[in-house]
Amino acid sequence: MPLLNQAVLGLQFLFLTSLSNAEDVFAHFMVQNSYSYTKADWAADIAAAQAIGIDGFALNTAVDSYEQTKYPDAFAAAEAVDFDLFISFDMTYEWEATDMVSLVKSYATSSSYYHWEGKPLVSTFGGDSDTNDFWNTFKTTLANEGISISLAPAFIDYRDPDEAAQMFSIFVAIDGFFNWWSWPADENANLTTDTDLAYKKALSAAGRTGPYIMSVSPWQFKELGDGQDWVEQCDTLWKYRWEQAVHDVEPDIIEILTWNDYGESHYIGDINPVVNLGDLAPLYVNGFDHSGWRIIAEHYITFYKNGSAPITEDRVVYWYRVYPNSITCSQGQLPRNSPFPEDAVFAFTMLTAAAHITLTVGESTTTFLAQEGVGISSVPFSKTDGQKPEIKIVRNGQTVKSGTGSKAISTTSCDYYNFNPFVGVVQ
């Protein structure tokens, strides 16, 4: 994919239509990363999420010795501020149906447990390797206990639009569907809405009453060895995927992937120092702040819920990798799809009125006229080692705001392969 053309990237997008049936926004939360959490840690994450309009967390829960022990603090913190939670069973682990029933029973009556049309919502990551009988027994057992749930799983083997109707005919026990796939599938192209629209339509055609949940995500990169080394084409994903959600698909629920999955580099929450990231993830996570992406999320969440999102402050959110994709590093494995991400700094503009944006990286400079509203543009890395991007907002010949990236781009040496971007803000 060639570097996105300035004329295309400079185009601004003003939402002029209004939405109907706007629903709620959740962030996928990896309970695995709460091992050292106290109630105060949960409260801090919840406050940061609420500040941008997120309604709750989907609690990705695996089978281990501690994740369920974190639930009391999570629900106590959520109940204190009317924040919603629901269980998302990680079915890549060997869950016993009885244990799943027990966990739902324990928390479905909490004032913070999220309900879809009056029923506690339960979701998953995976689970399509289990039979329809498994899911029917799970639901029936809960119903016999007086808990009628709405089951909207993320069956990750179902991505092909042509298999949507077949999935609902096989899994008659499920009520809704969560499309996990919010990144391109190992191709140097933008993600389409084909999967979303097909499964949303099939859900309705099957007469199911559960929600269609659409995922949005800013990035996908992992460098953990043993075949877990990959990157997807995500340069402008955080903009266009949100616009697909709020403008084209209009799902019942939007789920952000993720709040805190640091290992896959798509976290939008702050990097909590109490989290044990293991041996390798810190090499590409620590110091790579993503909090600026929450500013973009807030804009689109506001639009999703209200049908409009006025810009009240000039800001530029920018992101960039600190190594070119062709560099040879001394440790790690060159990730799959490494040629896909462009060696460039990307700038998402949020302007109260038209202004010129100047992006400079070493010897490379791009200036474009950005209109009122939101837009995006980029400038390629130069060959100069140690370069830091500089961004200016210029209106009527005067620099209104400016900023410089805090991380230098190294073009000559690299200790560990890192395609995780640093995110900064001019505000």
N, C-alpha and C positions, 0 to 999 in steps of 0.2 A: 504494500500500500504506500503510494508516494506521500510525501509530506503534505498535509492538508493545505490546500490552496488558500492563500490569504484572502482572496475574494470570497471564497466560500465560508472560511472561518470567521471573517469579519461580519458576516450577515448577523443581524440581531433578530431575536425572536420575541415579539410582543404577543402574549396570549390575549386574544380578543374574544374568545368564546367563553361560555360559562359551562360548568359541569353540573350534572345531575347525579344523584345516588352516591355522592362522595361519602366515603366511610373512614376507616381508621388506619393508622400507620403504626407498625410495630418494627422493632429492630431485633434481629436474631442474636441471642445472647448465649455464649458458650459457658455453661455452668462449670465446665471443666477448669476454666480459668479463675474460678472463685475460691480455690482451695484455701487461700490465706485471707479471704474476705471476712470483715466484720460487718455488722449492720450499718456502720458509718460508710463503708465502701459501697454497699448497695445504695444507700441514700444519695451518695455523691453521683453515682452513675445515673440514677433515676432523675435527679435534679437536672443534670446536663441534658438528658434526653427530653424531659418535659420542656426545657427552655426553648427547644426548637420545634415543639409541636408533636413529638412522638408520644403516642398514647400508651405504649406498653412494650414489654419484652416477651418474645417467644423463647422459652427456656429450653435450649438444646441440652438434653440430659442423657448421659450415657450410664452404663452399668459399671459402677465402681464403688469404692468404700466410702466416698465422701460427698458426692454431688447432692444426694437427697438430704444430707445433713445441713446443706446450705439453704434449703427451702424456708425454714422458719424465719431466718433473718431477712430473706428476700421478700417474703410476703408481709412481714411486719413493716418493713420500710415502705413497701408499696401501699399498704393499707393506710398508712399515716398521711399519704398525699394523694389518694385516689388515682393511683397508677395501676394499669392493668397488667396482668401476667397470664400466660397460658403455657401448658406443657407441650414441648416438641420432643418426642422420643427419638433418640438417635438409634435407629434400627440397624446400624452397622455393628452394634453390640448385640449380644444374645439376651434380649429381654424375655422374661417369662410373663405370660399374659396376666397371671395372678399378681405379680409385682406391679405391673402397669395399672391394673385395676385399683390396687391399694393406694398407689400414689395419687391417682385422680380422685379417689374417694376422700383422701386426706385434705385436699385443697380446693375441690370444686365449690365448696360452700363459702370460701373466703370472699369477702366483699371486693377483693381485687382480682378475683379470677374472672377472666374475660368470657362473656357469653355472646354467642352469635344467635340472634333471633330466639333468645330465651334459653339457649342450651350452652353448657360449657364447651368451649372450643378446644379440641385436641388435634395436634398436628404431628408431623414426623420429619425426620431426614431419612429417606429410604423406607423400606418395608414392603416393597413390591415383590421381594423374594418370599414373603409369607403369603399364605393362601387367603382367599376370600373368607374361608371358614374361620381362620384365625381372627380376622378383623370382626367378623360377625359375632364370634364368641366373646371377644373383648367388649363389644358394644352391648350385647345381650346381658352379659354378667353385670355390667354397670347399671343397665336398665332395671334388672331385677333387684338392685340395691337402691332403686329410686333415683338414679342419675342417668338421664337421657342426654347423651353428648352429640355434638356436631363434629364429625371426623373429616378433616381436610388434610390429607397427607401429602408429602412431597415424595412421590414415587419417582426416583431419579433416573430409572431406566426408560421412563416415558418422556421423550423429548421430541420425537418425530410427530409432526402434526397429523400425519395419516393414521396414527395409532390411537388418536384421542377417543374416538367412539368405541374402539375395541377395549380400551382400558376400563371404561365405565361399564361395559357389558361383562367383563371378567370380575371386576370388583364392585359388586352390587351393594356391598355393605358401606361403602364410603359415601359421605354426604357432599363433600366439596373437594377442591384440589388446590395444591400449592405448587406452582411452577418454580422449581428451584433454579432453573437455568437462566442466569442473568449476565452471562458472558458469551462471547462468540465461541464456537466449538472448534478450537484448533484451526482457525482460518483467519487470514489477514483481511477481515471485512467486518463491517458493523453487524451487530446482532439485529435480527428482524423481529417483528411481532408475530410471526407465523405460528409459533408454538402457543403463545398466549391466546391469540384469537381462536385457534382451533380447539383448545381445551376449555376455554370459557364457553364457546358455543356448544361443545359436546356435553358439558355439565348441564347446561340449560335443557338441551334436547333430551337428556336422560331423565329429566324431571327431578333432579336432586335439589335439595334446599340449603346445602352448605355454601360457604363462600368460595369465590374464585380469588385466590391469593396470588399476587404477582410480585416477584422479587425484583429489586433494584440493587445495584452494587457499583462501587467506584473502581474496583481493581481486582486482579487475580494474579498472584505470584507466590510461588512456594519453592523453597530451596532447602529441603530437609534430607536429601539423599535417599538411597534405596528406591529410586524411581520416582521420588516425589520432588521433581525439579521441573517446573514449568512456568510459563507466563502466557497470558492471553492478550489480545489486542484490546486495550482498554483506554487508549489515549484520551478520548472524548466521551467515554461511556457514561460518566457521571452526569453529563448534560443530556445526551440524547435518550438514555434509558428512562430518566425521569419524564422527559417529554413524551415518550411512548406511553408511559403509564397514565399521565394525567390528561393527555390530549387524544390518544388513539385507543387504548385498551379500556381505560376507566374501570379497573378491577374493584371488587368489593373491599378488599384489604390490600394495602401495600406493605411488603415486608422487606426491610433493609438488610442486606447481607454485607457486613454484619456490624454489630456494635464492638465486638472484641475478639474476633478470630484473627489474632496477630500472625499466626503461622502462614495464613493465606493472603496476608497484606490487605485485606479489605475491611479493616477496622476503621470506624469513624469516631469511636470513643477515645478518650485519652489513654495513654499507655500507663497503666497503674503499676508502680514500682513493686508492689507486693506480689505481683503475678510471676510465677516461675515459668519462664518461657523455654526452659530446656537448654540444651547446649548450642544449638545451631540458629534457632530463630532470633536470638538477640543480635546476631551478627548482621542481620538485615532489618531489624525492627527498631532497636533502641536508637533514639535520636531522630526517628522519621515520623514526625508529628503529622497527623491527619485531621486535626480538629478543624482546620479551615473548610474541609468538605462538609461540615455540619452547617455552615452558612448557606451553602448551595441547597442542602437538603431542606433547610427551613423555608427557603423561598418556594420550593416546589410543593412542600407539605401545605403551606399556606394556600397555594393555588388549588391544590387537590381538595381542600376542605371548604374553601370560600369562593372559588371560581375566579379569583383575582389575587394578585400579590404585588401591590405597589412597591416600587423601589424608593426608599426614603433616605438612602445614604450611598454615596459613591464608594464602591469597593471593587477590588480585583482579587480573586482567589486564583492562585497559580500553583502548578505542580510540575516537578521534573525529577528525573532520575539523576544520580550522581556519577554514573559511568555510561559511556556509549555502549551500544549493544554488541559491538564487535570486539570489545576489549577481552584480553585473556587474564583471568584472575588466578592467583596462586592457590586458592582453596575453593572447594565446591565443584559442582558440575554445571556446564553451560546448560541453561534451562531449555526445554522444548519450546519452540516458537520464538526463540530469542531475536530473530530478525524483525519480528512484527512491530514492536513498539518503536516509534520514531525517536531519534535523538533530538529532542526539542523540549522547550519550555512551553507549557500550555497555560493560557490565561483566560479565565472566565470573568467577564466583565458584568458588573451590576451598576448601572448608571442612572442618575436622576435626570440627566439631560445629555445630549450628544457631546462627545469629547474625543480627542485623539489619544490613542494608547500607544506608547512607545515601549517596545520590549527589546532589551539589549543583553546579549550574552557574549562577552569577549568581543570579537570582531564582527559578530552578526547583529544586525538591528532590523527590526520590523516596526513600522508605524502604520496604523490604520485608524479610520474614523469609525468609532463605535457609537451606535445610536442609543437612545433611551431604552432601557430595559436590560435584557441579558443577551450575551453573545460570547463567542470564543474565538481565539486566534492563537498563533504559536510563532516561535522563532527557533531556528535550528541551533544546536550547539555549534560553537566555533571550534577550531582545533587547538585553541589556547588552553593549556593546562591551568587548573586552579580558578577558572572563571566562575563568577557568581552572577545570576540574572538580576537585572535592574528593570523595574517597571515604573512607568510614569503615567499619570492621568493629566492631560493637558487640555484646558478649556479656555478659549479666547486668548491663546498665546501664553497663558499662565499655567505653571505646574500646580495642580490642585492637590494632588497627593502623590507620594512616591515611596518606593521600598526596594530593598535588596534581599535576595535569598540568603539565608544564614548558612547554607551548605555549599561548598565549592564543588564544581564538577571536575573530576579527575579523568583526563584523557590518556594518561600514560601508565598508570599503575593501579592495581586493584587487589585487595587482600582476599575478598570473598564475593562471589557473584551476587549482585543485588540489583533487582529490577523493581524494588519497592520505592515509590516516589516520596520525596519530601513535599509537603503542602504548606504554602505560606499565604499570607493575606496582606494586601495593601488596604488600609482603612483609616 
